[in-house]
Amino acid sequence: MSPRRPSRSRVVVVGVGRLGGALALALAAKRWPVRVLARSEESRRRALELGLKPASESEVARARVCLLCVPDKAVPLVAEELKPRLARGAALVHCAGALSLEALGPPRGRVPGSFHPLVAVSDPRDSLAGSSVAISTRSRWLREALERMAKDVGLRALRVPEKHRAAYHAGAVLSAGGVVAALSAAVESFRAAGISEEHALAALLPLTHSALRGVEARGLAAGYTGPISRGDAGVVTAHLAALPPEVAAIYRPLSRRGLRLVGHRLPPEARAALEKLLASENL
């Protein structure tokens, strides 16, 4: 006999931005009793355009889980505003990756939690399925409810200890914004070769996708390619000579990181040559 799954709780999503809209739509599609609490007339209009149901005060009071999809800086204030409107024992859950549970303030009879989807949402209609979500709470029933929520919308639940939240969030930022920043350096390199940003992105994005597919299929070390993985110090020397100084300053630490991934596969002399080359700031 399979274990009993937690029931679908009444949910109120506060905020109808990209993430709030995407979560509300995903939950509604899986028949969760979800309402949205718009904090402005524009947000209310956006909710109606998305086909979402606005929450009345009585529905806020009956909600079992309240998801705060608001800017990080607004979380403490919005949490305090909502506590008197929620039933005692209801969960107050923020969706901010960088914030601890303490950002929600004193519980005042409410159950604190966090639910941070690891997905870059650019439109409320974006699918969340296939990504992960970081969950944190001290409450067993809320953890079960959030894990059920995650499973229903296609998210893999990831438990993050509160004391390590900053390290977790830094990793998340590096994997998204950090990749975009590295890609911008690649575009600048192409610009130095006389290639426009438009043409550079058209060429580089499929290459980036193929690299990520390699990592997905074979892992970090086996998915890493390029002259570092071949131990080719001559090519790396040519790269450093050709790059604008600002891009070379990015190329070096990223290449050192790559060498840490694959250096064990290289002949000792090749590894030593690359280490020396990449440690130097001047050719």
Contacts in CASP RR format, 6 or more apart in sequence:
PFRMAT RR
TARGET T0000
AUTHOR 0000-0000-0000
METHOD contacts of the structure
MODEL  1
MSPRRPSRSRVVVVGVGRLGGALALALAAKRWPVRVLARSEESRRRALEL
GLKPASESEVARARVCLLCVPDKAVPLVAEELKPRLARGAALVHCAGALS
LEALGPPRGRVPGSFHPLVAVSDPRDSLAGSSVAISTRSRWLREALERMA
KDVGLRALRVPEKHRAAYHAGAVLSAGGVVAALSAAVESFRAAGISEEHA
LAALLPLTHSALRGVEARGLAAGYTGPISRGDAGVVTAHLAALPPEVAAI
YRPLSRRGLRLVGHRLPPEARAALEKLLASENL
5 148 0 8 1.000
6 141 0 8 1.000
6 144 0 8 1.000
6 145 0 8 1.000
6 148 0 8 1.000
8 30 0 8 1.000
8 31 0 8 1.000
8 32 0 8 1.000
8 33 0 8 1.000
8 148 0 8 1.000
8 152 0 8 1.000
9 32 0 8 1.000
9 33 0 8 1.000
9 63 0 8 1.000
9 64 0 8 1.000
9 65 0 8 1.000
9 145 0 8 1.000
10 33 0 8 1.000
10 34 0 8 1.000
10 59 0 8 1.000
10 62 0 8 1.000
10 63 0 8 1.000
10 64 0 8 1.000
10 65 0 8 1.000
11 27 0 8 1.000
11 32 0 8 1.000
11 33 0 8 1.000
11 34 0 8 1.000
11 35 0 8 1.000
11 63 0 8 1.000
11 64 0 8 1.000
11 65 0 8 1.000
11 66 0 8 1.000
11 67 0 8 1.000
11 149 0 8 1.000
12 34 0 8 1.000
12 35 0 8 1.000
12 36 0 8 1.000
12 37 0 8 1.000
12 55 0 8 1.000
12 59 0 8 1.000
12 60 0 8 1.000
12 63 0 8 1.000
12 65 0 8 1.000
12 66 0 8 1.000
12 67 0 8 1.000
13 20 0 8 1.000
13 21 0 8 1.000
13 23 0 8 1.000
13 24 0 8 1.000
13 27 0 8 1.000
13 34 0 8 1.000
13 35 0 8 1.000
13 36 0 8 1.000
13 37 0 8 1.000
13 67 0 8 1.000
13 69 0 8 1.000
14 36 0 8 1.000
14 37 0 8 1.000
14 39 0 8 1.000
14 66 0 8 1.000
14 67 0 8 1.000
14 68 0 8 1.000
14 69 0 8 1.000
14 70 0 8 1.000
14 78 0 8 1.000
14 82 0 8 1.000
15 21 0 8 1.000
15 36 0 8 1.000
15 37 0 8 1.000
15 38 0 8 1.000
15 39 0 8 1.000
15 43 0 8 1.000
15 68 0 8 1.000
15 69 0 8 1.000
15 70 0 8 1.000
16 24 0 8 1.000
16 36 0 8 1.000
16 38 0 8 1.000
16 43 0 8 1.000
16 44 0 8 1.000
16 46 0 8 1.000
16 47 0 8 1.000
16 50 0 8 1.000
16 52 0 8 1.000
16 69 0 8 1.000
16 124 0 8 1.000
17 43 0 8 1.000
17 46 0 8 1.000
17 69 0 8 1.000
17 124 0 8 1.000
18 121 0 8 1.000
18 122 0 8 1.000
18 123 0 8 1.000
18 124 0 8 1.000
18 126 0 8 1.000
19 69 0 8 1.000
19 95 0 8 1.000
19 117 0 8 1.000
19 121 0 8 1.000
20 36 0 8 1.000
20 67 0 8 1.000
20 69 0 8 1.000
20 95 0 8 1.000
20 124 0 8 1.000
21 36 0 8 1.000
21 47 0 8 1.000
21 50 0 8 1.000
21 52 0 8 1.000
21 69 0 8 1.000
21 124 0 8 1.000
22 121 0 8 1.000
22 123 0 8 1.000
22 124 0 8 1.000
22 125 0 8 1.000
22 126 0 8 1.000
22 128 0 8 1.000
23 67 0 8 1.000
23 69 0 8 1.000
23 95 0 8 1.000
23 117 0 8 1.000
23 128 0 8 1.000
23 153 0 8 1.000
24 34 0 8 1.000
24 36 0 8 1.000
24 47 0 8 1.000
24 50 0 8 1.000
24 52 0 8 1.000
24 124 0 8 1.000
25 50 0 8 1.000
25 52 0 8 1.000
25 124 0 8 1.000
25 125 0 8 1.000
26 127 0 8 1.000
26 128 0 8 1.000
26 129 0 8 1.000
26 153 0 8 1.000
27 34 0 8 1.000
27 149 0 8 1.000
27 152 0 8 1.000
27 153 0 8 1.000
28 34 0 8 1.000
28 52 0 8 1.000
28 53 0 8 1.000
29 153 0 8 1.000
30 152 0 8 1.000
30 153 0 8 1.000
32 149 0 8 1.000
32 152 0 8 1.000
34 52 0 8 1.000
34 53 0 8 1.000
35 52 0 8 1.000
35 53 0 8 1.000
35 54 0 8 1.000
35 55 0 8 1.000
35 56 0 8 1.000
35 59 0 8 1.000
35 60 0 8 1.000
35 63 0 8 1.000
36 47 0 8 1.000
36 52 0 8 1.000
36 53 0 8 1.000
36 54 0 8 1.000
36 55 0 8 1.000
37 54 0 8 1.000
37 55 0 8 1.000
37 60 0 8 1.000
38 44 0 8 1.000
38 46 0 8 1.000
38 47 0 8 1.000
38 54 0 8 1.000
39 70 0 8 1.000
39 78 0 8 1.000
44 54 0 8 1.000
46 124 0 8 1.000
47 53 0 8 1.000
47 54 0 8 1.000
48 54 0 8 1.000
50 124 0 8 1.000
50 125 0 8 1.000
55 63 0 8 1.000
57 85 0 8 1.000
60 66 0 8 1.000
60 82 0 8 1.000
60 85 0 8 1.000
60 86 0 8 1.000
61 85 0 8 1.000
61 86 0 8 1.000
61 87 0 8 1.000
62 87 0 8 1.000
63 86 0 8 1.000
63 87 0 8 1.000
63 90 0 8 1.000
64 90 0 8 1.000
64 91 0 8 1.000
64 145 0 8 1.000
65 90 0 8 1.000
65 91 0 8 1.000
65 93 0 8 1.000
65 142 0 8 1.000
65 145 0 8 1.000
65 146 0 8 1.000
65 149 0 8 1.000
66 82 0 8 1.000
66 86 0 8 1.000
66 90 0 8 1.000
66 91 0 8 1.000
66 92 0 8 1.000
66 93 0 8 1.000
67 93 0 8 1.000
67 94 0 8 1.000
67 95 0 8 1.000
67 115 0 8 1.000
68 75 0 8 1.000
68 78 0 8 1.000
68 79 0 8 1.000
68 82 0 8 1.000
68 92 0 8 1.000
68 93 0 8 1.000
68 94 0 8 1.000
68 95 0 8 1.000
68 96 0 8 1.000
69 95 0 8 1.000
70 78 0 8 1.000
72 96 0 8 1.000
72 97 0 8 1.000
72 98 0 8 1.000
72 99 0 8 1.000
72 103 0 8 1.000
75 94 0 8 1.000
75 96 0 8 1.000
75 99 0 8 1.000
75 103 0 8 1.000
75 104 0 8 1.000
76 103 0 8 1.000
76 104 0 8 1.000
76 105 0 8 1.000
79 92 0 8 1.000
79 94 0 8 1.000
79 103 0 8 1.000
79 104 0 8 1.000
79 105 0 8 1.000
80 105 0 8 1.000
82 92 0 8 1.000
83 92 0 8 1.000
83 108 0 8 1.000
83 109 0 8 1.000
83 110 0 8 1.000
86 92 0 8 1.000
86 110 0 8 1.000
88 109 0 8 1.000
88 110 0 8 1.000
89 109 0 8 1.000
89 110 0 8 1.000
89 111 0 8 1.000
90 110 0 8 1.000
90 111 0 8 1.000
91 110 0 8 1.000
91 111 0 8 1.000
91 112 0 8 1.000
91 113 0 8 1.000
91 137 0 8 1.000
91 139 0 8 1.000
91 142 0 8 1.000
91 145 0 8 1.000
92 104 0 8 1.000
92 110 0 8 1.000
92 111 0 8 1.000
92 112 0 8 1.000
92 113 0 8 1.000
93 112 0 8 1.000
93 113 0 8 1.000
93 114 0 8 1.000
93 115 0 8 1.000
93 137 0 8 1.000
93 142 0 8 1.000
93 146 0 8 1.000
94 103 0 8 1.000
94 104 0 8 1.000
94 113 0 8 1.000
94 114 0 8 1.000
94 115 0 8 1.000
95 114 0 8 1.000
95 115 0 8 1.000
95 116 0 8 1.000
95 117 0 8 1.000
96 103 0 8 1.000
96 114 0 8 1.000
96 116 0 8 1.000
97 114 0 8 1.000
97 116 0 8 1.000
97 134 0 8 1.000
97 165 0 8 1.000
97 168 0 8 1.000
97 169 0 8 1.000
97 172 0 8 1.000
98 165 0 8 1.000
98 166 0 8 1.000
98 169 0 8 1.000
99 114 0 8 1.000
99 165 0 8 1.000
100 114 0 8 1.000
100 136 0 8 1.000
100 162 0 8 1.000
100 165 0 8 1.000
101 112 0 8 1.000
101 113 0 8 1.000
101 114 0 8 1.000
101 136 0 8 1.000
101 137 0 8 1.000
101 138 0 8 1.000
101 162 0 8 1.000
104 110 0 8 1.000
104 112 0 8 1.000
104 113 0 8 1.000
105 112 0 8 1.000
111 137 0 8 1.000
111 139 0 8 1.000
111 141 0 8 1.000
111 142 0 8 1.000
112 137 0 8 1.000
112 138 0 8 1.000
113 135 0 8 1.000
113 136 0 8 1.000
113 137 0 8 1.000
113 139 0 8 1.000
113 142 0 8 1.000
113 146 0 8 1.000
114 134 0 8 1.000
114 135 0 8 1.000
114 136 0 8 1.000
114 137 0 8 1.000
115 133 0 8 1.000
115 134 0 8 1.000
115 135 0 8 1.000
115 146 0 8 1.000
115 149 0 8 1.000
115 150 0 8 1.000
116 133 0 8 1.000
116 134 0 8 1.000
116 135 0 8 1.000
117 128 0 8 1.000
117 131 0 8 1.000
117 132 0 8 1.000
117 133 0 8 1.000
117 155 0 8 1.000
118 131 0 8 1.000
118 132 0 8 1.000
118 133 0 8 1.000
118 134 0 8 1.000
118 158 0 8 1.000
118 172 0 8 1.000
119 126 0 8 1.000
119 128 0 8 1.000
119 131 0 8 1.000
120 176 0 8 1.000
121 128 0 8 1.000
128 153 0 8 1.000
128 154 0 8 1.000
128 155 0 8 1.000
129 153 0 8 1.000
129 154 0 8 1.000
129 155 0 8 1.000
130 154 0 8 1.000
130 155 0 8 1.000
130 156 0 8 1.000
131 154 0 8 1.000
131 155 0 8 1.000
131 156 0 8 1.000
132 155 0 8 1.000
132 156 0 8 1.000
132 157 0 8 1.000
132 158 0 8 1.000
133 150 0 8 1.000
133 155 0 8 1.000
133 156 0 8 1.000
133 157 0 8 1.000
133 158 0 8 1.000
134 158 0 8 1.000
134 159 0 8 1.000
134 160 0 8 1.000
134 168 0 8 1.000
134 172 0 8 1.000
135 143 0 8 1.000
135 146 0 8 1.000
135 147 0 8 1.000
135 150 0 8 1.000
135 157 0 8 1.000
135 158 0 8 1.000
135 159 0 8 1.000
135 160 0 8 1.000
136 159 0 8 1.000
136 160 0 8 1.000
136 161 0 8 1.000
136 162 0 8 1.000
136 165 0 8 1.000
137 143 0 8 1.000
137 146 0 8 1.000
143 159 0 8 1.000
146 157 0 8 1.000
147 157 0 8 1.000
150 156 0 8 1.000
150 157 0 8 1.000
151 157 0 8 1.000
160 168 0 8 1.000
179 208 0 8 1.000
182 250 0 8 1.000
182 254 0 8 1.000
183 204 0 8 1.000
183 205 0 8 1.000
183 208 0 8 1.000
185 246 0 8 1.000
185 247 0 8 1.000
185 250 0 8 1.000
185 251 0 8 1.000
186 200 0 8 1.000
186 204 0 8 1.000
187 197 0 8 1.000
187 200 0 8 1.000
187 201 0 8 1.000
187 204 0 8 1.000
188 244 0 8 1.000
188 246 0 8 1.000
188 247 0 8 1.000
189 242 0 8 1.000
189 243 0 8 1.000
189 244 0 8 1.000
189 247 0 8 1.000
190 197 0 8 1.000
190 199 0 8 1.000
190 200 0 8 1.000
190 203 0 8 1.000
190 204 0 8 1.000
191 197 0 8 1.000
191 200 0 8 1.000
192 242 0 8 1.000
192 243 0 8 1.000
192 244 0 8 1.000
192 247 0 8 1.000
195 203 0 8 1.000
211 223 0 8 1.000
211 225 0 8 1.000
214 222 0 8 1.000
214 223 0 8 1.000
215 223 0 8 1.000
215 224 0 8 1.000
217 223 0 8 1.000
220 261 0 8 1.000
221 261 0 8 1.000
221 262 0 8 1.000
224 258 0 8 1.000
224 261 0 8 1.000
224 262 0 8 1.000
226 232 0 8 1.000
227 234 0 8 1.000
227 235 0 8 1.000
227 236 0 8 1.000
227 239 0 8 1.000
228 236 0 8 1.000
228 255 0 8 1.000
228 258 0 8 1.000
228 259 0 8 1.000
228 262 0 8 1.000
228 274 0 8 1.000
229 258 0 8 1.000
229 262 0 8 1.000
229 265 0 8 1.000
231 266 0 8 1.000
231 267 0 8 1.000
231 270 0 8 1.000
231 271 0 8 1.000
231 273 0 8 1.000
231 274 0 8 1.000
233 270 0 8 1.000
233 273 0 8 1.000
233 274 0 8 1.000
233 277 0 8 1.000
236 255 0 8 1.000
236 274 0 8 1.000
236 277 0 8 1.000
236 278 0 8 1.000
237 277 0 8 1.000
237 283 0 8 1.000
239 251 0 8 1.000
240 248 0 8 1.000
240 251 0 8 1.000
240 252 0 8 1.000
240 277 0 8 1.000
240 283 0 8 1.000
241 283 0 8 1.000
243 251 0 8 1.000
252 278 0 8 1.000
252 281 0 8 1.000
255 274 0 8 1.000
255 278 0 8 1.000
256 275 0 8 1.000
256 278 0 8 1.000
256 279 0 8 1.000
259 271 0 8 1.000
259 274 0 8 1.000
259 275 0 8 1.000
259 278 0 8 1.000
263 271 0 8 1.000
266 274 0 8 1.000
END
